[in-house]
Amino acid sequence: MVRYDINMPCLSEEENSILRDKTVAVVGCGSLGGYIIEMLGRLGVGKIIAVDGDVFEESDLNRQMLSNVENMGKPKALEAWERMKLVNPDVELLPVYNLIDDNNAITILQKAQVVVDALDNVKGKMALQKACEELKIPLVYGAISGWHAQITTIFPGDKSLDKIYSDAKETKNPHGNLSFTPALAASMEVSEVLKLLIGRGDLLKSKMLSINLLNNSFEITKL
């Protein structure tokens, strides 16, 4: 398809075809998730499970690409579905209007080959790690705060979030979020997803990329 011609210098025709047969679950359709869903759809990932139990509010407009002045009060997951019909109707987007937790995570995620974390709370992230551990599928983790972002890819058995959040408490983000931080972090997460799906490239496994955009620093540390 002409749509994917510009992918070809980076991806082989076979790799492009592989993407159409894959299912990726994106949990959270807000700051990170909106960008992630957009990029996965434009890449041509065949099926996207978009999970979010929240609706858009005016405070989302500064950074959440799926939000606009016309869809305030509407479910984020359903708006992701509407957006994908415009961006790439060949992609099957399955909206799940629900908050994910330990009770429903397995059911929601069981058909995915990769799960992408786009949540803004530690409890939800830990539920994702637990479910992916049981399902034996990789989890691409991302978090943002102000000028900062961090990304890692977690395989079953790694339990990387146990190390990242060993002494963390559930607190509201004191630094807020800017329009560009989620876009960059989402790009890094989608890059990890693509490498997982095509089986090529160096992954952030057992290591975390920490980004400070205010100081233009990018640092990788072992987990």
LOKESE-947188 format. One line per 5 residues: number of its first residue (from 0); for each residue x, y, z of C-alpha. Coordinates in steps of 0.05 Angstrom, whole numbers. Layout:
! residues N
NUM	X:Y:Z ~ ... .
//
This chain:
! residues 223
0	0:0:0 ~ 24:70:-17 ~ 8:91:55 ~ 68:51:80 ~ 118:67:24 .
5	158:115:67 ~ 165:61:119 ~ 203:17:70 ~ 273:46:77 ~ 268:30:152 .
10	225:-33:150 ~ 224:-90:101 ~ 161:-109:64 ~ 157:-171:108 ~ 163:-129:172 .
15	108:-83:148 ~ 64:-144:137 ~ 80:-171:206 ~ 53:-107:238 ~ -15:-117:206 .
20	-22:-184:242 ~ -4:-157:311 ~ -47:-133:369 ~ -21:-81:417 ~ -57:-58:480 .
25	-49:14:501 ~ -72:26:572 ~ -88:100:582 ~ -112:145:525 ~ -91:212:555 .
30	-23:247:553 ~ 20:189:531 ~ -34:143:504 ~ -62:191:452 ~ 5:199:419 .
35	21:125:425 ~ -45:105:392 ~ -35:155:336 ~ 35:130:320 ~ 17:56:324 .
40	-41:69:277 ~ 2:106:227 ~ 54:51:230 ~ 0:2:210 ~ -6:-42:272 .
45	-67:-84:255 ~ -105:-82:320 ~ -101:-34:379 ~ -137:-45:445 ~ -147:25:475 .
50	-163:23:549 ~ -186:82:590 ~ -244:94:639 ~ -238:169:639 ~ -270:227:600 .
55	-238:289:572 ~ -236:352:614 ~ -214:423:597 ~ -148:413:635 ~ -129:359:585 .
60	-126:407:526 ~ -55:431:539 ~ -24:363:523 ~ -72:307:504 ~ -74:301:429 .
65	-141:264:427 ~ -174:322:464 ~ -207:382:431 ~ -259:434:450 ~ -314:392:418 .
70	-304:328:457 ~ -304:351:529 ~ -339:301:574 ~ -333:244:523 ~ -297:178:538 .
75	-224:179:518 ~ -225:107:493 ~ -284:121:447 ~ -251:184:421 ~ -189:142:404 .
80	-235:98:362 ~ -264:159:327 ~ -195:186:314 ~ -169:121:285 ~ -226:119:234 .
85	-197:184:207 ~ -124:166:212 ~ -122:94:187 ~ -189:58:177 ~ -151:-7:162 .
90	-131:-10:236 ~ -181:-44:281 ~ -185:-3:345 ~ -222:-36:403 ~ -242:16:455 .
95	-248:-8:527 ~ -283:44:569 ~ -259:18:636 ~ -206:29:688 ~ -157:-28:691 .
100	-142:-64:756 ~ -121:-132:783 ~ -191:-160:772 ~ -199:-145:698 ~ -128:-136:670 .
105	-120:-208:647 ~ -186:-208:609 ~ -172:-142:576 ~ -100:-155:555 ~ -100:-229:539 .
110	-103:-221:463 ~ -45:-172:459 ~ 26:-188:439 ~ 53:-125:472 ~ 23:-80:526 .
115	40:-6:530 ~ 35:32:596 ~ 6:102:588 ~ -22:108:658 ~ -11:164:709 .
120	-15:123:773 ~ 30:71:806 ~ -26:24:826 ~ -49:16:754 ~ 22:7:729 .
125	34:-49:780 ~ -30:-83:758 ~ -4:-81:686 ~ 62:-112:706 ~ 27:-167:745 .
130	-20:-183:687 ~ 36:-183:635 ~ 76:-229:680 ~ 19:-279:681 ~ 5:-272:607 .
135	79:-278:591 ~ 80:-216:546 ~ 126:-155:548 ~ 104:-88:578 ~ 132:-22:553 .
140	131:27:611 ~ 131:102:608 ~ 122:159:657 ~ 125:234:652 ~ 129:293:700 .
145	141:364:677 ~ 205:366:636 ~ 222:294:655 ~ 206:225:626 ~ 228:154:636 .
150	219:91:594 ~ 236:18:600 ~ 214:-48:570 ~ 195:-102:620 ~ 196:-176:604 .
155	163:-230:647 ~ 208:-243:706 ~ 241:-174:705 ~ 194:-141:756 ~ 227:-75:738 .
160	170:-34:769 ~ 186:-65:837 ~ 254:-31:832 ~ 229:35:803 ~ 173:43:854 .
165	205:6:913 ~ 191:64:961 ~ 143:106:920 ~ 77:131:947 ~ 16:147:906 .
170	20:223:900 ~ -6:274:851 ~ 45:298:801 ~ 73:363:831 ~ 108:384:767 .
175	49:385:719 ~ 59:366:646 ~ 77:404:583 ~ 54:391:512 ~ 120:362:486 .
180	142:315:542 ~ 88:263:530 ~ 100:267:455 ~ 174:250:464 ~ 162:195:515 .
185	108:165:472 ~ 155:164:412 ~ 206:125:453 ~ 153:76:477 ~ 127:64:406 .
190	199:53:383 ~ 205:-2:435 ~ 139:-32:414 ~ 160:-34:341 ~ 226:-68:358 .
195	189:-120:399 ~ 140:-134:342 ~ 192:-142:287 ~ 244:-175:331 ~ 299:-127:313 .
200	338:-72:349 ~ 366:-58:418 ~ 312:-57:473 ~ 311:-20:539 ~ 307:-86:576 .
205	332:-84:648 ~ 352:-12:637 ~ 316:54:640 ~ 321:115:596 ~ 314:178:638 .
210	303:243:601 ~ 310:314:627 ~ 288:361:572 ~ 304:424:612 ~ 378:405:613 .
215	377:364:548 ~ 402:302:585 ~ 388:230:565 ~ 414:177:612 ~ 408:101:612 .
220	416:65:678 ~ 413:-9:694 ~ 354:-37:733 .
//
